[in-house]
């Protein structure tokens, strides 16, 4: 019994060490200068393509999404949504929400009460990936589940390019919608690039997207709180200030 307790204690210590180092060690190790915001006061202004933008990192207990501020250019680039019945230009829409995850768990578990053994097993082993896209109205930047991230024009374009690149078929016939699947009237699922496993899942995809925009993240941040902590640890504080400029 004592030997088993010792093994368990060492395993817990190893897990804590891995999580700690995964947050403390930056990725990339040396900062890139892709998206330096020269004047954060102007970063929240939704302008034409190339203008600085404030995107939101929106967190749930286990999952993160990216909220991209709607503009005519963004609506055009996500024009395939309209063809599939989800029009981002409809009144009241301020953001396009994008997230990546495992097909079975993501689609079949909209709430914890819907959790079933099959999707959980596939999430812990390996599953095909999907993109989840939704439309949202105003987002409160002061909400505890929201982090505002200021990006300059180049960084923002890199982020949007990276998100779109993970839709399967984006450069060929167009993204492939998962037919007949949605949480409600304002979202859709699409086939996505890559394979999913819980250890390298949702939040590591979000971290990779933000690195494409020139941010540093922790090396391994499997839960939203670790990703948010690593972003604040490894990047200038003005990246996360929100200036409520009149829109």
N, C-alpha and C positions, 0 to 999 in steps of 0.2 A: 504493500500500500504506500509506504513512504517513497519507494522508488517511483511509483506512478505519479505521486504528487510532485516529486522532483522533476520528472520529465515535463509535466504540465506547466510547472513554474518556468522552466527554461523555454518552453514553447511560447508562453505568454511574453516573456522577456524578449525573445527574438522578434515576435510580432510587434511589440512596442518599439523596439530599436528600428525595425524596418519602416514602420510608419513615421517615426521621428526623422530618420534620415531621408525618407522619401519626400518629406515636406521641407527639410532644411537644405538639401542639396538642390541648387537651381538647375533648371533645364531650359534653354542651353546654359552651359556653365558660365559663358561670357555673354553679357547683354548685347543684343542686336539693336541697332538704331533705326528700325523700320518705321516705328510709329510714335515719334517723340512729339508731344503736344506743346507747341510753342506758347500758346495762350489758352489755358484751360477755360477761361471765361467764355470763349467762343466755341468750345468743343461740343456744346449741346445744341448748337444751331443746326437744324436739318436743312441742308442746302443741296445744291446739285451734286452730281457725281464728282468725287474728288474733294468735297468739303469735309471738314472735321465732323465727327459724329460722337454721340454718347450711346454706347450699347449697354444693355443690361444683362448681367448674369443672374438668372432666376433659379433659385434652389428649392428643392423639396428635401425630405430627410435622406434620400438616397440618390437623387438625380438632379442634374443641372441642364438648363436650356439657355440659349442665347436669344435675346430679344433685339431685333434689328429695326431701327426707326424707319417707318415707311416714308418713301419719297417716290416721285414718278419714276426715277431710274430703278429703284429697287423693285417696284411693282412690275416694271418691264422685264427685269431679269428673272423674276419669279412668275412670269406670265403663264407658265404651264399650269399654275394653280387655277387660273380662271377657266382654262380649257377643261379642268377636272371638276369644276363646280364650286371652287372656293375663290371668290373674287376679293383680292386685297384692297381694291379701290372702293369698296362699298363704304357708306357712311359709318363713322365711328371707329374705324380701324386706324390704329396708330403704330402698331408693331407687327412684324412677322416673327413668330417664335419658331426656332429650329432646334431639334435635339436628335441624337443618334442613340440607338440601343439594340438589344436583342429582340428579334422578331416575335418569338413566342411570349416572352415575359412582358414586353412592352405592349403588345396588342391585347393580350388576354388578361392583363392585370391593371386596369385603370385605377382601382383603389385596392388597399390592403385586404378588404373583405372579399375581393375576387381572387386572392392567391390560391393557386392549385399546385399539386406536386409536379405535374408535367412541365409547365413553364419554368418552375423553380429549378428543376433538374437540368433543363437545357441551359438556363442562365449560369449554372455552376459548372457546366461542362463546355459545350460549344453550340452556338446557334448562328443562323444567318442574321444579318443586320438590316435594320430599316431606319429611315428618317421619318421623324414626326414633325409635321408643320402645322402651326396654328395661327390664328389671327387674334390680336388683342387690342383693347382700347388703351386708355391711359394706365400707366404703371407708376406706382408710388415709389420714388427712389429712396425714400426713408424707411420703407418696409424692411424688417429684419431679414427677409428671404431674398432681398434684391441688392445687388452691387452694381453701381454705375461705373463704367469704364470709359474713359476719354481716349479717343483715337484720332490721329490726324487723317487726312484724306488718303494717303498712301496705305497706312495701316488698315483703315476701314475697307478699302478695296481688296486688300490681301485677305482679310477675314471673309468677306462675302465670296470671293473666288474660292476659298478653301471649303466653305460650307457647300456651295453649289457643286464642287468637284466630287463630293461624296454621294451625290445622287446617281445611282446606276443609270447609264444611258444618257447622261446630260449632254454628251458631245456627239451622240448618234441620233437616234430617233426621238430622244427626249426622255425625261424621267418616267419611270414605270410606277404608276399608282397601284397600291394594294387595294384591289376592288372590294367595295362593300365593307370596308373597315374604317371606323372613326370613333372617337369618344363622344362626339356631338356634332353640331351643325357647323362648327368653325375650325375643323381640323381634318387632316388627311395623313395617311401613311404612304411612304414610297419605298421601293426597293433601294438598298444602299450598298455602298462598297464595304468590303471587309467582313470579318467574322467577329462574333461577340462572345466574351467570357467575362464573368463578374469581376475578375481580378484586373482585367484590362478593358473595362467597360465604359459606361456613360461618361463619367467625369474625366477620364483620360482622353476621350474624344474632345470634350470641351476644352481641356487644357491644350491639346494639340492645335485646335482652331485658334486659340488666343496666342499661342507661340507663333503661328503664321502671321499674326498682326504685330509681332515684335515684342510681345510680353514674355517675361520669364515666369515659369511655374515651378512647383516642386517636381522632382523626378518621378514620383509615384504618389498620386493623390486620388485614391479610389472613392472617397466620399466628399460631398460638397464642402463640408467645413474645412477639410484639409486643403482643397483647391483654393478656397477663399483666403485661408491663412497664408498659403504660399504666395499668392498674388500680392498680398499686402507686404509680405516679407521681402520679396525680391524685386519690387518695382517702385518707382518714385510715387510719393503720396498724392501728387497732383493728378495722377492717372485716375484716381478714385473720388475726386471732389466733384460734386454736382452743382452746377450753377443754373438755377431755374430761369434761364433767359426766356423772354416772351417768345412764344412760338407762333 
